[in-house]
Amino acid sequence: MSWWMWLVLWIALVAVSALFLLAVGFRMFRKAMATLDEFGEASSLLDAAPPAHASGAAVVEASGSPVPAVFAQPAQVRQANHEARLLRQGRRRERRIRRRAENRRPQLLRDLPHL
């Protein structure tokens, strides 16, 4: 091969790689813009949504506004967590009793309230 053929070959390789990088860059730019549009839509939806109320574990002041657990008294937070845990255990027990009754399986003695 002569020297001018090598020159043409390398120019073609550089041009093809530049076109490939340009295409990949354009594709990434479009995806980034689509992602930013989605973020904009999500933020507008979050701004329009009413604020969520605190869960059962959060402590509520006398004014009715929730206080973050970091600023609440430790005893109050422990009491709220204990009450929430008992509520969850009761719900699980009720589901277990209902499921065992539907499947006609014997109940556990600890689940029967009258014993």
Biopython code that builds the backbone (N, CA, C, O; Angstrom):
import numpy as np
from Bio.PDB.StructureBuilder import StructureBuilder

atoms = [
    (1, "MET", "N", (0.844, -1.190, 0.000)),
    (1, "MET", "CA", (0.000, 0.000, 0.000)),
    (1, "MET", "C", (0.881, 1.242, 0.000)),
    (1, "MET", "O", (1.922, 1.298, 0.654)),
    (2, "SER", "N", (0.449, 2.183, -0.718)),
    (2, "SER", "CA", (1.230, 3.413, -0.795)),
    (2, "SER", "C", (0.868, 4.344, 0.362)),
    (2, "SER", "O", (-0.097, 4.108, 1.089)),
    (3, "TRP", "N", (1.653, 5.392, 0.514)),
    (3, "TRP", "CA", (1.488, 6.280, 1.659)),
    (3, "TRP", "C", (0.162, 7.022, 1.621)),
    (3, "TRP", "O", (-0.417, 7.273, 2.678)),
    (4, "TRP", "N", (-0.342, 7.385, 0.443)),
    (4, "TRP", "CA", (-1.592, 8.133, 0.357)),
    (4, "TRP", "C", (-2.794, 7.262, 0.731)),
    (4, "TRP", "O", (-3.812, 7.771, 1.201)),
    (5, "MET", "N", (-2.666, 5.901, 0.515)),
    (5, "MET", "CA", (-3.738, 5.000, 0.909)),
    (5, "MET", "C", (-3.844, 4.938, 2.447)),
    (5, "MET", "O", (-4.943, 4.897, 2.999)),
    (6, "TRP", "N", (-2.678, 4.933, 3.128)),
    (6, "TRP", "CA", (-2.689, 4.965, 4.588)),
    (6, "TRP", "C", (-3.312, 6.273, 5.086)),
    (6, "TRP", "O", (-4.055, 6.278, 6.068)),
    (7, "LEU", "N", (-3.016, 7.336, 4.430)),
    (7, "LEU", "CA", (-3.575, 8.630, 4.812)),
    (7, "LEU", "C", (-5.099, 8.630, 4.658)),
    (7, "LEU", "O", (-5.804, 9.111, 5.545)),
    (8, "VAL", "N", (-5.606, 8.109, 3.568)),
    (8, "VAL", "CA", (-7.049, 8.034, 3.343)),
    (8, "VAL", "C", (-7.696, 7.115, 4.373)),
    (8, "VAL", "O", (-8.772, 7.417, 4.889)),
    (9, "LEU", "N", (-7.046, 6.000, 4.670)),
    (9, "LEU", "CA", (-7.577, 5.050, 5.645)),
    (9, "LEU", "C", (-7.695, 5.691, 7.030)),
    (9, "LEU", "O", (-8.722, 5.559, 7.695)),
    (10, "TRP", "N", (-6.645, 6.381, 7.457)),
    (10, "TRP", "CA", (-6.681, 7.003, 8.776)),
    (10, "TRP", "C", (-7.675, 8.166, 8.820)),
    (10, "TRP", "O", (-8.332, 8.369, 9.841)),
    (11, "ILE", "N", (-7.791, 8.900, 7.776)),
    (11, "ILE", "CA", (-8.789, 9.978, 7.748)),
    (11, "ILE", "C", (-10.190, 9.399, 7.831)),
    (11, "ILE", "O", (-11.048, 9.937, 8.530)),
    (12, "ALA", "N", (-10.423, 8.306, 7.122)),
    (12, "ALA", "CA", (-11.738, 7.662, 7.175)),
    (12, "ALA", "C", (-12.018, 7.117, 8.579)),
    (12, "ALA", "O", (-13.127, 7.276, 9.091)),
    (13, "LEU", "N", (-11.029, 6.480, 9.203)),
    (13, "LEU", "CA", (-11.226, 5.945, 10.559)),
    (13, "LEU", "C", (-11.515, 7.057, 11.563)),
    (13, "LEU", "O", (-12.399, 6.915, 12.408)),
    (14, "VAL", "N", (-10.782, 8.154, 11.475)),
    (14, "VAL", "CA", (-11.009, 9.284, 12.385)),
    (14, "VAL", "C", (-12.384, 9.891, 12.136)),
    (14, "VAL", "O", (-13.072, 10.263, 13.086)),
    (15, "ALA", "N", (-12.791, 9.998, 10.892)),
    (15, "ALA", "CA", (-14.104, 10.566, 10.581)),
    (15, "ALA", "C", (-15.230, 9.673, 11.095)),
    (15, "ALA", "O", (-16.205, 10.166, 11.661)),
    (16, "VAL", "N", (-15.100, 8.373, 10.901)),
    (16, "VAL", "CA", (-16.137, 7.452, 11.378)),
    (16, "VAL", "C", (-16.213, 7.472, 12.899)),
    (16, "VAL", "O", (-17.305, 7.474, 13.468)),
    (17, "SER", "N", (-15.055, 7.485, 13.562)),
    (17, "SER", "CA", (-15.087, 7.514, 15.031)),
    (17, "SER", "C", (-15.653, 8.843, 15.534)),
    (17, "SER", "O", (-16.361, 8.869, 16.541)),
    (18, "ALA", "N", (-15.352, 9.938, 14.849)),
    (18, "ALA", "CA", (-15.924, 11.232, 15.241)),
    (18, "ALA", "C", (-17.435, 11.228, 15.052)),
    (18, "ALA", "O", (-18.158, 11.750, 15.901)),
    (19, "LEU", "N", (-17.924, 10.657, 13.967)),
    (19, "LEU", "CA", (-19.371, 10.567, 13.767)),
    (19, "LEU", "C", (-20.024, 9.690, 14.834)),
    (19, "LEU", "O", (-21.107, 10.003, 15.328)),
    (20, "PHE", "N", (-19.358, 8.593, 15.182)),
    (20, "PHE", "CA", (-19.896, 7.716, 16.219)),
    (20, "PHE", "C", (-19.978, 8.445, 17.559)),
    (20, "PHE", "O", (-21.000, 8.386, 18.241)),
    (21, "LEU", "N", (-18.898, 9.131, 17.932)),
    (21, "LEU", "CA", (-18.907, 9.879, 19.196)),
    (21, "LEU", "C", (-19.941, 11.000, 19.168)),
    (21, "LEU", "O", (-20.574, 11.278, 20.186)),
    (22, "LEU", "N", (-20.117, 11.631, 18.047)),
    (22, "LEU", "CA", (-21.127, 12.675, 17.914)),
    (22, "LEU", "C", (-22.530, 12.094, 18.092)),
    (22, "LEU", "O", (-23.372, 12.696, 18.758)),
    (23, "ALA", "N", (-22.782, 10.925, 17.497)),
    (23, "ALA", "CA", (-24.094, 10.288, 17.626)),
    (23, "ALA", "C", (-24.354, 9.866, 19.068)),
    (23, "ALA", "O", (-25.455, 10.059, 19.584)),
    (24, "VAL", "N", (-23.348, 9.292, 19.717)),
    (24, "VAL", "CA", (-23.505, 8.878, 21.120)),
    (24, "VAL", "C", (-23.721, 10.095, 22.010)),
    (24, "VAL", "O", (-24.558, 10.062, 22.912)),
    (25, "GLY", "N", (-22.979, 11.161, 21.767)),
    (25, "GLY", "CA", (-23.149, 12.383, 22.558)),
    (25, "GLY", "C", (-24.533, 12.988, 22.376)),
    (25, "GLY", "O", (-25.146, 13.436, 23.344)),
    (26, "PHE", "N", (-25.028, 13.006, 21.148)),
    (26, "PHE", "CA", (-26.364, 13.540, 20.883)),
    (26, "PHE", "C", (-27.429, 12.693, 21.581)),
    (26, "PHE", "O", (-28.380, 13.225, 22.153)),
    (27, "ARG", "N", (-27.261, 11.378, 21.529)),
    (27, "ARG", "CA", (-28.224, 10.486, 22.188)),
    (27, "ARG", "C", (-28.230, 10.705, 23.704)),
    (27, "ARG", "O", (-29.290, 10.743, 24.330)),
    (28, "MET", "N", (-27.035, 10.847, 24.285)),
    (28, "MET", "CA", (-26.956, 11.091, 25.736)),
    (28, "MET", "C", (-27.556, 12.450, 26.093)),
    (28, "MET", "O", (-28.204, 12.585, 27.131)),
    (29, "PHE", "N", (-27.347, 13.453, 25.245)),
    (29, "PHE", "CA", (-27.927, 14.768, 25.486)),
    (29, "PHE", "C", (-29.447, 14.691, 25.483)),
    (29, "PHE", "O", (-30.098, 15.272, 26.351)),
    (30, "ARG", "N", (-30.019, 13.978, 24.513)),
    (30, "ARG", "CA", (-31.482, 13.847, 24.454)),
    (30, "ARG", "C", (-32.023, 13.118, 25.673)),
    (30, "ARG", "O", (-33.057, 13.503, 26.219)),
    (31, "LYS", "N", (-31.328, 12.057, 26.108)),
    (31, "LYS", "CA", (-31.784, 11.331, 27.301)),
    (31, "LYS", "C", (-31.675, 12.203, 28.548)),
    (31, "LYS", "O", (-32.551, 12.161, 29.412)),
    (32, "ALA", "N", (-30.611, 12.989, 28.645)),
    (32, "ALA", "CA", (-30.455, 13.881, 29.792)),
    (32, "ALA", "C", (-31.566, 14.931, 29.803)),
    (32, "ALA", "O", (-32.107, 15.245, 30.863)),
    (33, "MET", "N", (-31.903, 15.465, 28.653)),
    (33, "MET", "CA", (-32.982, 16.453, 28.590)),
    (33, "MET", "C", (-34.329, 15.825, 28.948)),
    (33, "MET", "O", (-35.148, 16.452, 29.620)),
    (34, "ALA", "N", (-34.558, 14.585, 28.500)),
    (34, "ALA", "CA", (-35.804, 13.898, 28.857)),
    (34, "ALA", "C", (-35.859, 13.658, 30.358)),
    (34, "ALA", "O", (-36.918, 13.795, 30.972)),
    (35, "THR", "N", (-34.734, 13.304, 30.949)),
    (35, "THR", "CA", (-34.684, 13.089, 32.401)),
    (35, "THR", "C", (-34.966, 14.388, 33.145)),
    (35, "THR", "O", (-35.705, 14.390, 34.129)),
    (36, "LEU", "N", (-34.389, 15.481, 32.689)),
    (36, "LEU", "CA", (-34.657, 16.773, 33.330)),
    (36, "LEU", "C", (-36.122, 17.163, 33.187)),
    (36, "LEU", "O", (-36.695, 17.735, 34.115)),
    (37, "ASP", "N", (-36.735, 16.870, 32.056)),
    (37, "ASP", "CA", (-38.166, 17.144, 31.888)),
    (37, "ASP", "C", (-38.991, 16.325, 32.885)),
    (37, "ASP", "O", (-39.942, 16.833, 33.478)),
    (38, "GLU", "N", (-38.620, 15.060, 33.062)),
    (38, "GLU", "CA", (-39.331, 14.215, 34.032)),
    (38, "GLU", "C", (-39.155, 14.751, 35.446)),
    (38, "GLU", "O", (-40.106, 14.762, 36.228)),
    (39, "PHE", "N", (-37.946, 15.197, 35.781)),
    (39, "PHE", "CA", (-37.728, 15.793, 37.097)),
    (39, "PHE", "C", (-38.589, 17.038, 37.285)),
    (39, "PHE", "O", (-39.142, 17.264, 38.361)),
    (40, "GLY", "N", (-38.698, 17.830, 36.247)),
    (40, "GLY", "CA", (-39.540, 19.027, 36.327)),
    (40, "GLY", "C", (-40.998, 18.678, 36.554)),
    (40, "GLY", "O", (-41.671, 19.319, 37.361)),
    (41, "GLU", "N", (-41.498, 17.658, 35.842)),
    (41, "GLU", "CA", (-42.884, 17.235, 36.034)),
    (41, "GLU", "C", (-43.096, 16.679, 37.439)),
    (41, "GLU", "O", (-44.110, 16.955, 38.079)),
    (42, "ALA", "N", (-42.129, 15.895, 37.911)),
    (42, "ALA", "CA", (-42.256, 15.317, 39.252)),
    (42, "ALA", "C", (-42.241, 16.408, 40.314)),
    (42, "ALA", "O", (-43.014, 16.347, 41.270)),
    (43, "SER", "N", (-41.386, 17.389, 40.164)),
    (43, "SER", "CA", (-41.340, 18.460, 41.164)),
    (43, "SER", "C", (-42.624, 19.282, 41.144)),
    (43, "SER", "O", (-43.094, 19.716, 42.196)),
    (44, "SER", "N", (-43.196, 19.502, 39.958)),
    (44, "SER", "CA", (-44.456, 20.246, 39.920)),
    (44, "SER", "C", (-45.586, 19.435, 40.554)),
    (44, "SER", "O", (-46.467, 20.002, 41.199)),
    (45, "LEU", "N", (-45.566, 18.112, 40.376)),
    (45, "LEU", "CA", (-46.573, 17.273, 41.030)),
    (45, "LEU", "C", (-46.389, 17.279, 42.538)),
    (45, "LEU", "O", (-47.370, 17.315, 43.282)),
    (46, "LEU", "N", (-45.146, 17.243, 42.998)),
    (46, "LEU", "CA", (-44.901, 17.269, 44.439)),
    (46, "LEU", "C", (-45.264, 18.615, 45.048)),
    (46, "LEU", "O", (-45.736, 18.677, 46.183)),
    (47, "ASP", "N", (-45.047, 19.688, 44.305)),
    (47, "ASP", "CA", (-45.411, 21.003, 44.812)),
    (47, "ASP", "C", (-46.921, 21.160, 44.911)),
    (47, "ASP", "O", (-47.423, 21.830, 45.813)),
    (48, "ALA", "N", (-47.644, 20.542, 43.984)),
    (48, "ALA", "CA", (-49.096, 20.669, 43.969)),
    (48, "ALA", "C", (-49.771, 19.734, 44.959)),
    (48, "ALA", "O", (-50.913, 19.976, 45.348)),
    (49, "ALA", "N", (-49.087, 18.663, 45.377)),
    (49, "ALA", "CA", (-49.693, 17.677, 46.276)),
    (49, "ALA", "C", (-49.797, 18.250, 47.684)),
    (49, "ALA", "O", (-48.930, 19.011, 48.115)),
    (50, "PRO", "N", (-50.867, 17.881, 48.405)),
    (50, "PRO", "CA", (-50.971, 18.337, 49.798)),
    (50, "PRO", "C", (-49.925, 17.625, 50.639)),
    (50, "PRO", "O", (-49.531, 16.504, 50.314)),
    (51, "PRO", "N", (-49.470, 18.252, 51.706)),
    (51, "PRO", "CA", (-48.439, 17.623, 52.532)),
    (51, "PRO", "C", (-48.981, 16.360, 53.203)),
    (51, "PRO", "O", (-50.135, 16.307, 53.629)),
    (52, "ALA", "N", (-48.131, 15.360, 53.282)),
    (52, "ALA", "CA", (-48.523, 14.093, 53.904)),
    (52, "ALA", "C", (-48.499, 14.253, 55.413)),
    (52, "ALA", "O", (-47.645, 14.946, 55.965)),
    (53, "HIS", "N", (-49.447, 13.603, 56.070)),
    (53, "HIS", "CA", (-49.478, 13.653, 57.521)),
    (53, "HIS", "C", (-48.506, 12.639, 58.083)),
    (53, "HIS", "O", (-48.153, 11.666, 57.418)),
    (54, "ALA", "N", (-48.081, 12.870, 59.297)),
    (54, "ALA", "CA", (-47.094, 11.990, 59.926)),
    (54, "ALA", "C", (-47.712, 10.646, 60.253)),
    (54, "ALA", "O", (-48.931, 10.516, 60.363)),
    (55, "SER", "N", (-46.859, 9.651, 60.405)),
    (55, "SER", "CA", (-47.334, 8.312, 60.742)),
    (55, "SER", "C", (-47.723, 8.259, 62.212)),
    (55, "SER", "O", (-47.613, 9.260, 62.920)),
    (56, "GLY", "N", (-48.171, 7.113, 62.668)),
    (56, "GLY", "CA", (-48.596, 6.945, 64.050)),
    (56, "GLY", "C", (-47.464, 7.089, 65.038)),
    (56, "GLY", "O", (-47.705, 7.362, 66.214)),
    (57, "ALA", "N", (-46.227, 6.911, 64.586)),
    (57, "ALA", "CA", (-45.086, 6.984, 65.492)),
    (57, "ALA", "C", (-44.688, 8.426, 65.788)),
    (57, "ALA", "O", (-43.957, 8.661, 66.750)),
    (58, "ALA", "N", (-45.130, 9.379, 65.016)),
    (58, "ALA", "CA", (-44.763, 10.765, 65.249)),
    (58, "ALA", "C", (-45.601, 11.346, 66.382)),
    (58, "ALA", "O", (-46.759, 10.979, 66.581)),
    (59, "VAL", "N", (-44.999, 12.232, 67.093)),
    (59, "VAL", "CA", (-45.662, 12.859, 68.231)),
    (59, "VAL", "C", (-46.312, 14.159, 67.761)),
    (59, "VAL", "O", (-45.730, 14.894, 66.963)),
    (60, "VAL", "N", (-47.514, 14.441, 68.254)),
    (60, "VAL", "CA", (-48.242, 15.629, 67.843)),
    (60, "VAL", "C", (-48.348, 16.559, 69.043)),
    (60, "VAL", "O", (-48.715, 16.133, 70.138)),
    (61, "GLU", "N", (-48.025, 17.835, 68.829)),
    (61, "GLU", "CA", (-48.135, 18.837, 69.881)),
    (61, "GLU", "C", (-49.596, 19.158, 70.148)),
    (61, "GLU", "O", (-50.487, 18.652, 69.466)),
    (62, "ALA", "N", (-49.832, 19.993, 71.130)),
    (62, "ALA", "CA", (-51.188, 20.409, 71.443)),
    (62, "ALA", "C", (-51.782, 21.236, 70.309)),
    (62, "ALA", "O", (-53.000, 21.250, 70.131)),
    (63, "SER", "N", (-50.946, 21.920, 69.544)),
    (63, "SER", "CA", (-51.451, 22.727, 68.436)),
    (63, "SER", "C", (-51.912, 21.865, 67.269)),
    (63, "SER", "O", (-52.603, 22.362, 66.380)),
    (64, "GLY", "N", (-51.547, 20.579, 67.249)),
    (64, "GLY", "CA", (-52.003, 19.686, 66.203)),
    (64, "GLY", "C", (-50.982, 19.477, 65.105)),
    (64, "GLY", "O", (-51.187, 18.632, 64.233)),
    (65, "SER", "N", (-49.880, 20.228, 65.120)),
    (65, "SER", "CA", (-48.861, 20.035, 64.083)),
    (65, "SER", "C", (-47.876, 18.967, 64.549)),
    (65, "SER", "O", (-47.499, 18.941, 65.721)),
    (66, "PRO", "N", (-47.459, 18.089, 63.642)),
    (66, "PRO", "CA", (-46.543, 17.023, 64.048)),
    (66, "PRO", "C", (-45.157, 17.568, 64.375)),
    (66, "PRO", "O", (-44.672, 18.505, 63.741)),
    (67, "VAL", "N", (-44.539, 16.965, 65.371)),
    (67, "VAL", "CA", (-43.186, 17.331, 65.769)),
    (67, "VAL", "C", (-42.265, 16.202, 65.336)),
    (67, "VAL", "O", (-42.558, 15.041, 65.623)),
    (68, "PRO", "N", (-41.170, 16.498, 64.661)),
    (68, "PRO", "CA", (-40.241, 15.431, 64.309)),
    (68, "PRO", "C", (-39.744, 14.714, 65.557)),
    (68, "PRO", "O", (-39.569, 15.330, 66.608)),
    (69, "ALA", "N", (-39.523, 13.430, 65.437)),
    (69, "ALA", "CA", (-39.128, 12.631, 66.590)),
    (69, "ALA", "C", (-37.805, 13.098, 67.177)),
    (69, "ALA", "O", (-37.528, 12.846, 68.349)),
    (70, "VAL", "N", (-36.991, 13.771, 66.385)),
    (70, "VAL", "CA", (-35.708, 14.255, 66.889)),
    (70, "VAL", "C", (-35.927, 15.301, 67.976)),
    (70, "VAL", "O", (-35.151, 15.377, 68.928)),
    (71, "PHE", "N", (-36.981, 16.109, 67.841)),
    (71, "PHE", "CA", (-37.236, 17.188, 68.794)),
    (71, "PHE", "C", (-38.231, 16.808, 69.879)),
    (71, "PHE", "O", (-38.472, 17.605, 70.786)),
    (72, "ALA", "N", (-38.808, 15.633, 69.817)),
    (72, "ALA", "CA", (-39.806, 15.217, 70.803)),
    (72, "ALA", "C", (-39.117, 14.622, 72.026)),
    (72, "ALA", "O", (-37.934, 14.284, 72.002)),
    (73, "GLN", "N", (-39.891, 14.510, 73.079)),
    (73, "GLN", "CA", (-39.378, 13.894, 74.291)),
    (73, "GLN", "C", (-39.190, 12.395, 74.056)),
    (73, "GLN", "O", (-40.052, 11.761, 73.448)),
    (74, "PRO", "N", (-38.078, 11.811, 74.527)),
    (74, "PRO", "CA", (-37.832, 10.384, 74.298)),
    (74, "PRO", "C", (-38.931, 9.485, 74.851)),
    (74, "PRO", "O", (-39.263, 8.470, 74.239)),
    (75, "ALA", "N", (-39.492, 9.840, 75.989)),
    (75, "ALA", "CA", (-40.547, 9.008, 76.572)),
    (75, "ALA", "C", (-41.790, 8.997, 75.679)),
    (75, "ALA", "O", (-42.432, 7.959, 75.518)),
    (76, "GLN", "N", (-42.126, 10.148, 75.101)),
    (76, "GLN", "CA", (-43.282, 10.215, 74.213)),
    (76, "GLN", "C", (-43.055, 9.392, 72.947)),
    (76, "GLN", "O", (-43.963, 8.709, 72.474)),
    (77, "VAL", "N", (-41.846, 9.460, 72.406)),
    (77, "VAL", "CA", (-41.534, 8.702, 71.195)),
    (77, "VAL", "C", (-41.587, 7.206, 71.486)),
    (77, "VAL", "O", (-42.119, 6.433, 70.689)),
    (78, "ARG", "N", (-41.028, 6.795, 72.639)),
    (78, "ARG", "CA", (-41.091, 5.377, 73.012)),
    (78, "ARG", "C", (-42.535, 4.908, 73.165)),
    (78, "ARG", "O", (-42.892, 3.818, 72.718)),
    (79, "GLN", "N", (-43.362, 5.740, 73.801)),
    (79, "GLN", "CA", (-44.765, 5.377, 73.985)),
    (79, "GLN", "C", (-45.483, 5.259, 72.642)),
    (79, "GLN", "O", (-46.251, 4.320, 72.432)),
    (80, "ALA", "N", (-45.238, 6.204, 71.732)),
    (80, "ALA", "CA", (-45.870, 6.153, 70.410)),
    (80, "ALA", "C", (-45.403, 4.927, 69.633)),
    (80, "ALA", "O", (-46.208, 4.278, 68.964)),
    (81, "ASN", "N", (-44.111, 4.600, 69.714)),
    (81, "ASN", "CA", (-43.598, 3.410, 69.036)),
    (81, "ASN", "C", (-44.197, 2.142, 69.627)),
    (81, "ASN", "O", (-44.526, 1.206, 68.898)),
    (82, "HIS", "N", (-44.339, 2.113, 70.956)),
    (82, "HIS", "CA", (-44.918, 0.938, 71.614)),
    (82, "HIS", "C", (-46.383, 0.750, 71.187)),
    (82, "HIS", "O", (-46.814, -0.368, 70.901)),
    (83, "GLU", "N", (-47.137, 1.850, 71.149)),
    (83, "GLU", "CA", (-48.539, 1.762, 70.730)),
    (83, "GLU", "C", (-48.653, 1.315, 69.273)),
    (83, "GLU", "O", (-49.515, 0.504, 68.935)),
    (84, "ALA", "N", (-47.787, 1.842, 68.416)),
    (84, "ALA", "CA", (-47.817, 1.453, 67.003)),
    (84, "ALA", "C", (-47.453, -0.021, 66.845)),
    (84, "ALA", "O", (-48.041, -0.723, 66.022)),
    (85, "ARG", "N", (-46.487, -0.489, 67.631)),
    (85, "ARG", "CA", (-46.092, -1.896, 67.561)),
    (85, "ARG", "C", (-47.232, -2.799, 68.014)),
    (85, "ARG", "O", (-47.496, -3.825, 67.386)),
    (86, "LEU", "N", (-47.909, -2.429, 69.099)),
    (86, "LEU", "CA", (-49.044, -3.226, 69.558)),
    (86, "LEU", "C", (-50.165, -3.242, 68.516)),
    (86, "LEU", "O", (-50.809, -4.270, 68.309)),
    (87, "LEU", "N", (-50.393, -2.114, 67.867)),
    (87, "LEU", "CA", (-51.417, -2.050, 66.820)),
    (87, "LEU", "C", (-51.058, -2.965, 65.653)),
    (87, "LEU", "O", (-51.916, -3.686, 65.144)),
    (88, "ARG", "N", (-49.790, -2.940, 65.224)),
    (88, "ARG", "CA", (-49.357, -3.824, 64.126)),
    (88, "ARG", "C", (-49.461, -5.293, 64.524)),
    (88, "ARG", "O", (-49.865, -6.124, 63.711)),
    (89, "GLN", "N", (-49.103, -5.621, 65.758)),
    (89, "GLN", "CA", (-49.210, -7.010, 66.209)),
    (89, "GLN", "C", (-50.664, -7.460, 66.224)),
    (89, "GLN", "O", (-50.968, -8.593, 65.849)),
    (90, "GLY", "N", (-51.566, -6.577, 66.658)),
    (90, "GLY", "CA", (-52.987, -6.928, 66.670)),
    (90, "GLY", "C", (-53.524, -7.165, 65.267)),
    (90, "GLY", "O", (-54.303, -8.090, 65.035)),
    (91, "ARG", "N", (-53.100, -6.316, 64.330)),
    (91, "ARG", "CA", (-53.547, -6.508, 62.946)),
    (91, "ARG", "C", (-53.020, -7.818, 62.370)),
    (91, "ARG", "O", (-53.747, -8.530, 61.678)),
    (92, "ARG", "N", (-51.765, -8.136, 62.651)),
    (92, "ARG", "CA", (-51.216, -9.413, 62.170)),
    (92, "ARG", "C", (-51.957, -10.589, 62.785)),
    (92, "ARG", "O", (-52.234, -11.577, 62.105)),
    (93, "ARG", "N", (-52.281, -10.484, 64.076)),
    (93, "ARG", "CA", (-53.012, -11.562, 64.744)),
    (93, "ARG", "C", (-54.388, -11.758, 64.114)),
    (93, "ARG", "O", (-54.823, -12.886, 63.887)),
    (94, "GLU", "N", (-55.077, -10.629, 63.832)),
    (94, "GLU", "CA", (-56.404, -10.726, 63.198)),
    (94, "GLU", "C", (-56.315, -11.357, 61.817)),
    (94, "GLU", "O", (-57.149, -12.187, 61.456)),
    (95, "ARG", "N", (-55.303, -10.965, 61.042)),
    (95, "ARG", "CA", (-55.136, -11.571, 59.711)),
    (95, "ARG", "C", (-54.838, -13.065, 59.827)),
    (95, "ARG", "O", (-55.359, -13.868, 59.052)),
    (96, "ARG", "N", (-54.002, -13.433, 60.795)),
    (96, "ARG", "CA", (-53.670, -14.841, 60.974)),
    (96, "ARG", "C", (-54.900, -15.655, 61.375)),
    (96, "ARG", "O", (-55.107, -16.757, 60.868)),
    (97, "ILE", "N", (-55.718, -15.114, 62.288)),
    (97, "ILE", "CA", (-56.932, -15.811, 62.711)),
    (97, "ILE", "C", (-57.890, -15.957, 61.533)),
    (97, "ILE", "O", (-58.460, -17.027, 61.323)),
    (98, "ARG", "N", (-58.069, -14.874, 60.760)),
    (98, "ARG", "CA", (-58.969, -14.925, 59.614)),
    (98, "ARG", "C", (-58.469, -15.919, 58.557)),
    (98, "ARG", "O", (-59.252, -16.685, 57.995)),
    (99, "ARG", "N", (-57.173, -15.897, 58.300)),
    (99, "ARG", "CA", (-56.610, -16.807, 57.298)),
    (99, "ARG", "C", (-56.749, -18.264, 57.736)),
    (99, "ARG", "O", (-57.085, -19.122, 56.921)),
    (100, "ARG", "N", (-56.493, -18.553, 59.017)),
    (100, "ARG", "CA", (-56.628, -19.926, 59.506)),
    (100, "ARG", "C", (-58.088, -20.370, 59.485)),
    (100, "ARG", "O", (-58.373, -21.537, 59.216)),
    (101, "ALA", "N", (-59.008, -19.461, 59.764)),
    (101, "ALA", "CA", (-60.428, -19.818, 59.722)),
    (101, "ALA", "C", (-60.874, -20.079, 58.284)),
    (101, "ALA", "O", (-61.648, -21.003, 58.034)),
    (102, "GLU", "N", (-60.391, -19.269, 57.338)),
    (102, "GLU", "CA", (-60.759, -19.482, 55.934)),
    (102, "GLU", "C", (-60.213, -20.802, 55.401)),
    (102, "GLU", "O", (-60.858, -21.454, 54.580)),
    (103, "ASN", "N", (-59.031, -21.199, 55.861)),
    (103, "ASN", "CA", (-58.416, -22.438, 55.401)),
    (103, "ASN", "C", (-58.796, -23.645, 56.262)),
    (103, "ASN", "O", (-58.312, -24.754, 56.035)),
    (104, "ARG", "N", (-59.657, -23.424, 57.241)),
    (104, "ARG", "CA", (-60.131, -24.476, 58.154)),
    (104, "ARG", "C", (-58.977, -25.194, 58.836)),
    (104, "ARG", "O", (-58.922, -26.422, 58.913)),
    (105, "ARG", "N", (-58.059, -24.370, 59.326)),
    (105, "ARG", "CA", (-56.934, -24.901, 60.085)),
    (105, "ARG", "C", (-57.166, -24.580, 61.546)),
    (105, "ARG", "O", (-57.863, -23.613, 61.855)),
    (106, "PRO", "N", (-56.601, -25.364, 62.461)),
    (106, "PRO", "CA", (-56.799, -25.081, 63.887)),
    (106, "PRO", "C", (-56.130, -23.758, 64.285)),
    (106, "PRO", "O", (-55.076, -23.388, 63.770)),
    (107, "GLN", "N", (-56.774, -23.079, 65.203)),
    (107, "GLN", "CA", (-56.249, -21.802, 65.675)),
    (107, "GLN", "C", (-55.180, -22.046, 66.735)),
    (107, "GLN", "O", (-55.182, -23.075, 67.411)),
    (108, "LEU", "N", (-54.283, -21.101, 66.868)),
    (108, "LEU", "CA", (-53.295, -21.155, 67.933)),
    (108, "LEU", "C", (-53.957, -20.712, 69.231)),
    (108, "LEU", "O", (-54.797, -19.812, 69.226)),
    (109, "LEU", "N", (-53.586, -21.333, 70.332)),
    (109, "LEU", "CA", (-54.196, -20.973, 71.609)),
    (109, "LEU", "C", (-53.890, -19.527, 71.994)),
    (109, "LEU", "O", (-54.732, -18.857, 72.592)),
    (110, "ARG", "N", (-52.717, -19.048, 71.663)),
    (110, "ARG", "CA", (-52.379, -17.665, 72.024)),
    (110, "ARG", "C", (-53.186, -16.644, 71.228)),
    (110, "ARG", "O", (-53.272, -15.481, 71.622)),
    (111, "ASP", "N", (-53.786, -17.074, 70.097)),
    (111, "ASP", "CA", (-54.590, -16.161, 69.291)),
    (111, "ASP", "C", (-56.041, -16.109, 69.737)),
    (111, "ASP", "O", (-56.768, -15.204, 69.327)),
    (112, "LEU", "N", (-56.478, -17.030, 70.546)),
    (112, "LEU", "CA", (-57.866, -17.037, 70.976)),
    (112, "LEU", "C", (-58.016, -16.076, 72.143)),
    (112, "LEU", "O", (-57.389, -16.276, 73.183)),
    (113, "PRO", "N", (-58.831, -15.038, 71.997)),
    (113, "PRO", "CA", (-58.912, -13.998, 73.035)),
    (113, "PRO", "C", (-59.610, -14.459, 74.311)),
    (113, "PRO", "O", (-59.341, -13.914, 75.382)),
    (114, "HIS", "N", (-60.488, -15.439, 74.228)),
    (114, "HIS", "CA", (-61.263, -15.843, 75.403)),
    (114, "HIS", "C", (-60.507, -16.828, 76.274)),
    (114, "HIS", "O", (-61.012, -17.189, 77.337)),
    (115, "LEU", "N", (-59.340, -17.278, 75.887)),
    (115, "LEU", "CA", (-58.580, -18.228, 76.712)),
    (115, "LEU", "C", (-57.472, -17.553, 77.459)),
    (115, "LEU", "O", (-56.737, -18.208, 78.198)),
]
sb = StructureBuilder()
sb.init_structure("model")
sb.init_model(0)
sb.init_chain("A")
sb.init_seg("    ")
for serial, (resi, resn, name, xyz) in enumerate(atoms, 1):
    if name == "N":
        sb.init_residue(resn, " ", resi, " ")
    sb.init_atom(name, np.array(xyz, "f"), 0.0, 1.0, " ", f" {name:<3s}", serial, name[0])
structure = sb.get_structure()
